[in-house]
């Protein structure tokens, strides 16, 4: 594919454990790239990709599409304004119910005959060699060999909001907890919570696919104002730091618009203009780094500290 003379750019939408090699190959072949989140399966891979993309001087857009949503930029401006006061806490969540139907489970039509058509060694790539397993093939997101589970898959978007709107690049420390409580075939947790210390404010992120009652959203708490974002509908800004009741009227509210088409449009425009895209490689790395630190805490049972200057874990 990369040897095709008429090819200018590629979209990488493969499982996480293939992102590194495919992105490296693409930029080395002088192609621009749109790479889906999460950018990389490990912190080390992310560092390597940042260096490679900058060395190749290619246009790479990471699929952190929140950055192309004008509604989120308006949120950022509100949170960083004098009226908001000091941001002290950011809270993000993503809850969905897959109890009745798991869309990533092997489909009913998939049998031994179809399994013979799968190039299993190609799927594994550089991951640990294992016998073919249809659950791993279809549900790869929930196995440590190929991905980081809900924390990296969903955190790549919700932690992006926390860091971007809160004006932070990386946390000082993180601790996470959770477990596999329902989907027993998962290796990664089906319910997981994290707490990040960003120095100026704290952040919490909760994600689970067992009960969808809370939907998807984020909230930002300042010393003067409160911003509540329903990711599927609207944003509400309140002139209060006290309890919000059904009678409390927002000072402002605005709709959430589809941002993915805008994100792809931005990438294509940058491929033409050679300008920096909305979500460059460094941003994709910073966001998923915070998720990887949470997974490290979850898997070790320890609080993890991050040294931003040295770009390395210093404790936990």
N, C-alpha and C positions, 0 to 999 in steps of 0.2 A: 504493500500500500504506500509506504513512504517513498518508494522509488518512482511513483507515478509522477510524470513530468508536469502535469497540469494541477497538481495538488498544492494548495497554498496553506491550508490550515486543517486541523483535525479536532474532533471532540472525543475526549476520553471519558467514557461512561461505563467502564469495566469495574469488577470488584476491586476493593481498596488495595489488595496486595499486588495488583498489576500496575498501579498508578506510577510508581517510581520508574520502572524500566520503560514503560511506554512513553512517559513524558520526557525522559532523557533521550530516548531514541528519536522522538519527534523534533525536539529543538536541535539535536545534533544533525538532523536531516534538513534543517533550515525551515521548519514549519512553525506557524503560530498555533496556539493550543487553547482550547476551552477544556478545563479538567474539572470534573464533578467533585464535590465534597464527599467525604473528608479528603484533603489533599494527599496525605500520606498515612501509612499504617504505623509509623513510628516517628518519634521526634528526630532521630538521626536522619531518616529519609527526608524529612522536611527541610532540614538544614542543607542537605546535599542538593535538593531541588532548587532552593533559592539561589545557591551559588551557580548552578548549571544554567538556569534561565537568564541570570544577569550576564553571565559570560557569553551566552549565545545571542543576547540582545534581541530576543523574540518577544512578541506580544502574547502573554499568558494570562487568561482570565480564569480565576478559580470560582466555582459555582456558589459563592456566598452572595446569592442574589438579593439579600436584604439591602445591600449597598446601592442597588439601582432603584429602590423604592422611594419616591419623594416624600411619602408619609413618614418613613423612618428618619429621613434627614430633618424633617420638621420636629420629630421627637427629640433628636439630638440637640437641635437649637434650643428647644424648650428646657431640656435638662441642664444645659450648660449656660443658661441665662441667669442673670442676677435674681429674677423673680422666683426661680425655683429654690434658691438657697443652696445649701450644701447637700449633695447626694450622699446618703449614708447607707443605703441598702438597695440592691437590685435583685429582683426575684423573677426567674423564668421557669416555665413549665411546658411540658408536652405530654398529654395523656390521651391514649387511644385504646379502644377495646378490640382486641383480636381474638377474644375467647371463642366466639362463634365461628369465625373464619379467619385463618392465618393466610394472608395473600402470598406469603413466601414459602408455604409448605409445598412439598411435591404435589402437583396436580393429579387428580384421579386418573387421567388418561396416560400418565407416565408409567410405563411398565418396563420389563426387562428388554423388550425389543427396542424401545427408545433409548434405554441406557447404553446400548451398543453403539449408538450414533454420537455419543458424547466423547469428545477428545479429553479424557480425564487428565492425562499428563499435562496438556496445554492449560487446562483450568488450574491445576495445582501450581504450575510455574515453578518458582523457587521455594514454595511452601513445603512443609514436611510431607514426604511421600506416604500416602495412605491408600488402602483399598477404596474403590469407588463406593460412595455413599450418597444416595439421592438427596438425603436431608442436608448434607453439607453442600451439595451442588446448588440446590434451590435456596437454602437458608444460610448462605455463607456469611451474612452479616452478623450472625450470632455465634461465630466460632473464632477464637483468638488467632488461629492460623491465618485468617483472611481479613479480619476487620477488628474493630474495637467495640462492637455492640452499639447499644443505644447512646452511650455517652459520646462517642465520636460521630455516629451517624446523625443524630439529632442535635447534639451539642455544637456541631459545626455551624448550626444556624442560630440557636438560641444564645449560646455563649458569644456569638458574633454581636448580637444586639447588646448584650451586657457590656462588652469591651468597647464597642464603637460608640454607643450612646453615652456610656459612662466616661469616655475619654481615657481608657486604660489600655496598655499594650499587653501586659502579662501580669499574672498574680504573684504575690510573694509566697503564698502557700495554699495548699488545698487538702481537704480530707473528704473521703467519699465512703458511702456504705450502701448496702442493698443486698440483693440475692436473686436466685432463680426460684420463684415461688409458685409459678403456674406452668410455664412452658418448659417441662423437664428435659426436653432435648436440646435446649439452649446451653451453651457454655457461658456466654456473657449474661449478665443479670437482666431479668425482665422488669425489675424495679430497681432504680438506682438514683441516689440523691448525692449532690456534692455541695460543699461550702468553700468558697474562694475568698481569700483576703487580698484585696488589691491595694492595700495601704491607705487609700483615701476613703474606701467604702468596702462593704462586704457584699458578696453575691451568693445566691443559692439557685440551684437548678435541680428540678425534679422531673424525671421522665419514666414513664411506664406504659406498657401496651396491654394492660390487663383490665383497665377501667378507664373509659374516656369521658367521665362526667365533667372534668374541669376544662377540657378542650386544650387549646394551645394559646399561650400568651406570655406576657411579661409585665412587670410593674416596677416602677422606680419611685423611691421614697426620698424626698428632700426635706429640708428643715422648714420650708414654706409651702411647697406644692407636692402633689402626687400625680404621677402619670401612669395610667393603666391601659395596656394594649391588648386588645383581643385580635390575635393575628389573622382571624378569618373575617373580621368585619370593621371594627373602628378603634380609634384611640380617643381616650378621654383625659383631659387635664383638669385637675381640681385645685382651687386656691385654698388648700387646707392641708395641715399636717395632723389633723384629728380624724376620728372615725368617720368614714364615708357611709352614709345611710341611703336608703332608696329615695329619700327626699332631697339629698344633696345634688345640686345641679352643677354640671361641669362648667368651668369657665370657658373652655373651648373643647371641640371634638372634631375629628376628621376621619374620613373613610380610609380603609386599607385597600390599595389597588394591587392587581396582579403584577408582580415585579420580575418574574422570570423572563417574559418576552423582552422587557426593557434591558435586562442584563445581557441577553444574547445580542440584542441590537447594539448595545454599547461595545461589546467585544468586536463585532463585525466592523463597526465604525473605526475602532482603534486599529484593527488589522489594516485598514485603508490609510488612516492618518498617521500611524506609528506613534500615537500618543499613549499614555499610561491608561490601562483600563480601570474600571471602578473597583475591582477586587483583585489587585495584583498578587503575585506569588508570595510576597512577604506577609500580606494580610491573611491569606489562606493558611500559611504556616503558623502564625501567631495564634489564630483561633483554635485550630485543632491541637496545638501544643497544650493549651489549657485543659482540653478534654483528655489528652494522653496523660497528663499529670494526675487527673482524677482517677483514671483507670489504674495507674500505678499505685495510688493510695488504696483503691478498692482491692487490688490483688495482693498487696503486701500487708494490709491492715494497719498502715502507718500514715501519719501526717507527712506530706511531702512538701519540701521547701524548694523554691526556684531562685537561682541567682541570674538575674536578667543580664548583668554585665558579662558574666562568664558563660552565659547560655548553657547552664548545666544544673542538674539536681544537686543540692548541697546537704540534704538531710532526708530522713525517712527511709 
